[in-house]
């Protein structure tokens, strides 16, 4: 679903809140990437009043990941905090660990089992 939806300024907040409520880490990541890519179009048009403050971590992760990409910084190593959800899931699967859960849960499992 996360790859098949077309996000717009009008629907991105609904998708973000849905992803958070249903613990859909991939969809949440896609929406956060959309916000980072389209920040200037979103500012002043969308109210983030209903967005839980806990999502700031996810937004900062998306911004940091974008900055690393723009600065051509290598993401080698174990920088779990900025890894994409798909990469976190792959690493968990390789270790035979549960791949479901929030980004924070996946990172904690990887750190515990490193």
C-alpha positions as CSV (number, residue, x, y, z in Angstrom):
1,X,0.0,0.0,0.0
2,X,2.8,2.4,0.9
3,X,4.3,2.3,-2.5
4,X,1.0,2.4,-4.4
5,X,-0.6,5.5,-2.9
6,X,-0.3,9.0,-4.4
7,X,0.4,11.5,-1.7
8,X,-0.8,15.0,-2.0
9,X,-0.7,18.0,0.3
10,X,-4.4,17.4,0.9
11,X,-4.2,13.7,1.9
12,X,-0.7,13.4,3.5
13,X,-1.8,14.3,7.0
14,X,-4.7,11.7,6.9
15,X,-2.2,9.1,5.7
16,X,0.3,10.1,8.4
17,X,-2.2,9.8,11.2
18,X,-3.5,6.5,9.9
19,X,0.0,5.1,9.6
20,X,0.8,6.2,13.2
21,X,-2.5,4.8,14.6
22,X,-2.1,1.4,12.8
23,X,1.7,1.2,13.4
24,X,2.4,1.1,9.7
25,X,6.1,1.9,9.7
26,X,6.6,1.8,6.0
27,X,3.7,4.1,5.2
28,X,4.8,6.5,7.9
29,X,8.2,6.6,6.4
30,X,6.8,7.3,2.9
31,X,4.7,10.2,4.3
32,X,7.6,11.6,6.2
33,X,9.8,11.5,3.1
34,X,6.9,13.3,1.2
35,X,6.9,16.0,4.0
36,X,10.6,16.6,3.7
37,X,10.5,16.7,-0.1
38,X,7.5,19.0,-0.2
39,X,8.0,21.1,2.9
40,X,7.6,24.5,1.1
41,X,4.3,23.4,-0.4
42,X,3.0,22.2,2.9
43,X,4.0,25.1,5.1
44,X,1.0,27.4,5.9
45,X,-1.4,25.0,4.2
46,X,-1.6,22.1,6.6
47,X,-2.1,22.3,10.4
48,X,0.0,19.7,12.3
49,X,-2.0,20.4,15.5
50,X,-3.4,16.9,15.6
51,X,0.0,15.2,15.0
52,X,1.4,13.5,18.1
53,X,4.7,15.1,19.3
54,X,6.3,11.6,19.2
55,X,6.4,11.9,15.4
56,X,9.1,14.5,15.7
57,X,11.7,11.7,15.9
58,X,10.4,10.2,12.6
59,X,10.5,13.6,10.9
60,X,14.0,14.4,12.1
61,X,15.1,10.9,10.9
62,X,13.7,11.7,7.4
63,X,15.4,15.1,7.4
64,X,18.7,13.6,8.5
65,X,18.5,10.8,6.0
66,X,17.8,13.4,3.3
67,X,20.8,15.5,4.4
68,X,23.1,12.5,4.3
69,X,21.9,11.8,0.8
70,X,22.3,15.4,-0.3
71,X,25.8,15.6,1.3
72,X,26.8,12.2,-0.2
73,X,27.6,10.9,3.2
74,X,27.9,7.1,3.3
75,X,25.3,5.3,5.3
76,X,27.6,2.3,5.8
77,X,27.9,0.7,9.2
78,X,25.2,0.4,11.8
79,X,23.6,3.8,12.0
80,X,20.2,2.2,12.8
81,X,18.7,5.6,13.7
82,X,18.7,6.8,10.1
83,X,18.2,3.5,8.2
84,X,15.1,3.1,6.2
85,X,12.4,0.8,7.6
86,X,13.0,-1.7,4.7
87,X,16.7,-2.0,5.6
88,X,15.9,-2.4,9.3
89,X,13.5,-5.2,8.5
90,X,16.0,-6.9,6.3
91,X,18.6,-6.8,9.1
92,X,16.1,-8.2,11.6
93,X,15.2,-11.0,9.2
94,X,18.8,-11.9,8.6
95,X,19.1,-12.3,12.4
96,X,15.9,-14.3,12.7
97,X,14.2,-11.6,14.7
98,X,10.6,-10.2,14.5
99,X,10.3,-7.7,11.6
100,X,7.0,-6.2,12.8
101,X,6.6,-3.1,15.0
102,X,7.5,0.5,15.1
103,X,10.8,1.9,13.9
104,X,11.9,2.4,17.5
105,X,11.1,-1.3,18.3
106,X,13.1,-2.5,15.3
107,X,16.1,-0.4,16.3
108,X,15.9,-1.5,19.9
109,X,15.9,-5.2,18.8
110,X,18.8,-4.7,16.5
111,X,20.8,-2.9,19.2
112,X,20.0,-5.6,21.7
113,X,21.1,-8.4,19.3
114,X,24.3,-6.8,17.9
